[in-house]
Amino acid sequence: MSSSARLRLALSYAGFIMLAGLLLLAAVWVFLLRYVPDRGLIDPGVTGSLVTGVFPTRSNLLHVFAPRAAAVLAFLLVFGLVGGWFLAGRMLAPLARITAAARMAGTGSLSHRIRLTGRQDEFRELADTFDTMLDKLEAHVAEQQRFAANASHELRTPLAISRTLLDVARNDPARGHDDLVERLHAVNTRAIDLTEALLLLSYGDRGTFTREPVDLSLLAEEAAETLLPLAEQRRITLEVTGGPAVTVGSGALLQRMTANLVQNAIVHNLPAGGTVTIHTEAAGGTSVLRVENTGRHLPPDLLPTLTEPFQRGAERVRTDEHAGVGLGLAIVHSIVRAHAGRLEVRPRPTGGLLITVHLSGTT
């Protein structure tokens, strides 16, 4: 904390003490000194008595009282400055720690915490809030660093494959080009899908989109109809249940969210021959989309990572046709968060997943 603020507080304390002293002297004058006569009085009715003692007048009292009052005021001024400087330092010490932590955070060090102790006051509340902010900021930065590293790795893979295929074709001119073109097309398609997914994830995180009424039940039916061939290929039964569930948001993003949930439920429904249930409902001012699929039991430590970018469970095997880019549930989580909603991922007792999206409803 800068000394100027401490000095201003010390001057404020001293000024308050001086004002209190002046008010006290004014009270002495108003309620005492002004009633003391300015001249000595002699009672003529008293005769033959010996007058002893001192009978001060107002001028005598002022002559004796004024220098001492000035000395007391000077003492109060010095006492107020010294005491105010000390008290201001004690009061501003927590703020100095908060400033030091903020300065360290500004240099990129997010691991430092204030951890202010003592009674619960405004400074303690500010320090706790700052520590909480640093926790979230550090976690966000770590997540972004992991995302950048994973994105670089994922993008480098198709580019490296393309370069290898081109090198092989250049070194072997007699080799047919049809197979090369087909493989390059597949690799290029994967790279495009990954790039579009990254852009969509970034777009969803910003939350800058036009909001309009959207019925989740219509999106569920559309996703089921679109992905029905994939479900039939894997002998998966698709069921759409429930009723209208209207929310306010981006129709395109919510459509992508629903399609990702249904596609993940189909692709990761192992072994083949299971069931995917899509349910929508509106209850208590909330629109709910629930996607449930059968499948294998998932390890408990895997569930918290499913919504992180580029996370793929060991048992969540994909085929080459729908290899994916590891951003399905990450995009869903991003879209739900951009719509101020809540995403729940829970394992089913008999295997598989139950994913529930809660969004604010509308009438």
N, C-alpha and C positions, 0 to 999 in steps of 0.2 A: 504494500500500500504506500502511495506517495506521501512524503512528509507534509505536503501542502494541505491535504485533507485532515491529517492529524493536527496540524497547526490551527486549521479553521475550527475543528472541534474543541481544541484547548481554549482558543479565544472565545468560543461560544460559552463554554463552561465558566470561564473567568468573567465574561460579561454578565452572565446570569447571577453569579455570586455578588458582583458589584451592584447590580440592580437591586438584589435582595437587601444588601447593606444600605443603599440609599433609601429604600422604602422603610427600613427600620429606623433610620435617622429621621426621616420625615414623620414617622409615627411618633417618635419621641418629641419632636417639635410641636406637632399638632395636638397631642394629648397631654403634654406635660409642660414644656418650656413656655408656651405662650400664656399659660395661666400663672406663671411666676411674675410678680410685679417688677417693673423696671426701676422703682424707687423704694427705699426702705420706709416702712410705716411705723409710727409710734402711737400706741394707744394711750390717749390722754386720761383715760379712766384709771390707769394704773399709776399710783403714786407711792413713793417711798420704797418701791421695790428695786432690788438690784438686778439690772438687766445683764444677763450673761449669755454666752454662746455667740454663734455667727448666724446672721440672717442674710443669705446671699440674695442679690438681685439678679434679674435676667441677664444683664450685661456681664456680671461676674461669672455666671454659669456658662454663658457662651464663651467667655474668654478662657475659661478652664477646659470646657468640653470640646470646643472646635479643634484644637491641635490634636487632642487624643482621638477624636473621631476621624480626622484625616489620617492619622497613623494606622488606625484600625482598617480604614479603607485601603490604604497602601498594602497592608498585610494581606487583606482579602484578595487584592489584585494579584500579588505574588503567589499566594496560596492557590488561587483559582487557576493561574497559568501552569504552575508546577503540577498540581493535582490533576488538572484537566489534561495536560500532556501525558501523564502517566495513565489515567483512565482511558484516554483515547487510544493509547497504544495497546492496552489490554483488550479494549472492545474491538479494535480493528485487526488484532492478531489473526483470528480465523479468516478474515477477508484477505489477509496477506498470503495465507496458505492456499486459498482458492485461486488467487492471482498467480501464484507460482505454479500451481497445477495447470492452469489455463495456458501459461507461457510454455510449459513443457509439452502440452498437447499441441500447441501451435508449431513446435519444432518437429512434430511427427511422433513423439513418444506418447503412446496411448495407454501404456501399462501402469502409469503412476496413478495412485488413488489418494484422496485426501484423508478419508476415514476419520473425520472429526469426532472427537469424544466430548463428553460433557452433557449439560442439560439440553433438552429439545427446544431450541429457539429458532429465530429466523436464519441465523448463520448456519446452524446445524442442518436445517431443512435445505438451505441452498447448497451446502456441501454434499449432502446425500443425493440431491437432484443432479448435481454435477458428476458425482461418481456413477450414478445410474446412466447418465448420458454417455460417459466415457466407456462404460461396459457395452452399451449398444453400438457405439461408434467403432470400438475395437472389433466387436464381432462382425459388424458390417464390412469393415475394411478387410478383415481376414476372409470373409466370404467372397468379397470381390476379387481378392488376390487368388483364391482357389479357382474362382470362376474364370479369371483371365488365363491362369495356367492351363486349366482344363480345355478352355476354348482354343487356346493356341495349339494344344496337343491334338485336339479333334480336327481342327482345320488343317494341320500339317499332314495328318494321315492321308486324306484323299489326294492332296497335292503330291505327296511323295509317291503314292501308288501311280498317279498319272505320269509322273516323270519316269518311273521305272518302266511302265508299259511303253512309253515313247522311246526310251533308250533301247529296249529289246527290239522294237520294230525297226529302229534305225540300224541296229547291228545285224538284223536278220531281214534283209529286204525281200527274201523269197517267202516269208511268212505271210499268210493271208491277212487281209485287213478287216474282214468282217468281224472276226472275234475281237480284234483290237478295238474297233469302233464300238462294239457292244459293251465291252468292259469299261472303256472310257466314258461311255454314256452313263453307265451305272454309277461310276465313281463321281462323275460330274453332278449327277442327280443328287447323290448323297451330300455333296458339298453345298449345293444350292439349298437343300432342305435344312442343313445345319445353319447356313447363313440366315435364312428366313426365320428359323426358330430363334436365333439369337436376337434378331431385330424385333421379333414379336415379344420376346422376353423383356427387352429394354423398353419397348413401347408400353407394355403392361405396367412395368415398374414406375414409369413417369405418371401414369394416371391421367394423361391429357387426352381426353376423347369426348365425343358428343354423347350425351346420355338420353336415352329414350326408353319407353316401356318395352319390356321383353318378357315373353312367356316362356319359361323354362320347359314346360311340357311340349311345346312345339319344337324347341331345339332338340329335346330328347327323341321325339319321333323322327325328326330329320336325320339325326346322327344314327339312329337304329336302321333307318332305311338305307342310308349311304353305306354303312358298314355291314349290312346283311350278307353280301357275297363273301366277305372275309370270314364272318361267323360261320356260314355254311361250309366254307372250305375247311374250317377247323372243327366242324361238327359241334358248334357252340349254339345253344338255344338263347335267343334274345327275347326278353320280356320287358314291355313298357307298361307301367302301371301308374296309378295316381291320377291327379287332376291338374287344373291350371295352377301355375305358380308364377305370378307376374312380379318382376322386379324392375328396377331402373338402372340402365347401364348401356354399355356398348354392345349392340347386337352381334357384331363381328367377333369381338373378343369372347363373349359368352358362348357363341357358337363353337369357336375353337376350343374353349374350355370343355364343353360337353363332348365334342368329338374326341378330344384327347383322353378323357376319362373312359369313354366307351371303348376306344381302340386299345387302351392299356388293359382294360378288363378282358378283352378278347384275346389279345396277343399273349398275355401272361396267365391265361387260364389253362394251366397244365395239370394233368395230362388232358388231351383233347376229349371233347364230349361233355363239357361242363355247361354251366348256365350263367348268363349275365342278366341281372335285373336292374332296370332303370326306373326309378320311382321319383315322382315330383308331387309336392303338396305345398299348401300355404297354411300356416298355423301361427297364431299369435303375432301377426305383423311381420312374419319371416317367411321367405320363399326358400324351399328346401329342394335340393337335387341330390338324390342318393343313388350311387352306382355300386352294385354288389356282385362279386364274381366268386365262383368256386375255384378251387385250386389247391396247391400245396400249402403246408404250414410255413410261415415266414419266421425267421429268427427275430426275437424281440428287439435286438440291437440294430436291426436293419430298418425298422419302421421310421425312426426319426430322420434317416438320411434319404428317404424316398423322394422328398420334395426338394432336395438340393440338386443343382445342375450337374449333369453328367454322372449321376449316381445310378448304378445298375446293380440290383441284387444278384447274388451268385446263382440263385435258382430262377431268376426272372429271365429266361432264355428267349431270345428273339430269333426269327428266321431271317434269311438274307433278304427276303422280299419286303419285310417290314423291320429292317435292322434298327431303325430309329437313331436318334442322336443323343439319347439320355436326357432330354429336356421336357418330356411329356408332363410329368407331375410338377416339375419346376415352373413350367408355363402356367399350369392350372393354379398353382399357389400364387404366382405373380398376379394373375388376372383376378383371383378372389381377393387378394390384398388390395389391389387397385380399386375394387368395388366396395371396400370397407367391410368385407365379409369374413367368414370363418371357415376353415377347412379342417375336417377331422379325418384321420386315417387310422382305422382300427382293424386288427386281424379278426377273421371269423373263427369261431371255436372249431368248426369242422374243416378249416383251411380256406385260403383265399383272403380277399380284402373287402372291407366295407368302407367306402369313401363317401363322406357327406359334405355338401356345400351349403352353408347358411348365408343367405343374402337378405338385405332389407326388402320387405315386401311393399306393395302398393295396392291401393283399392281402385 
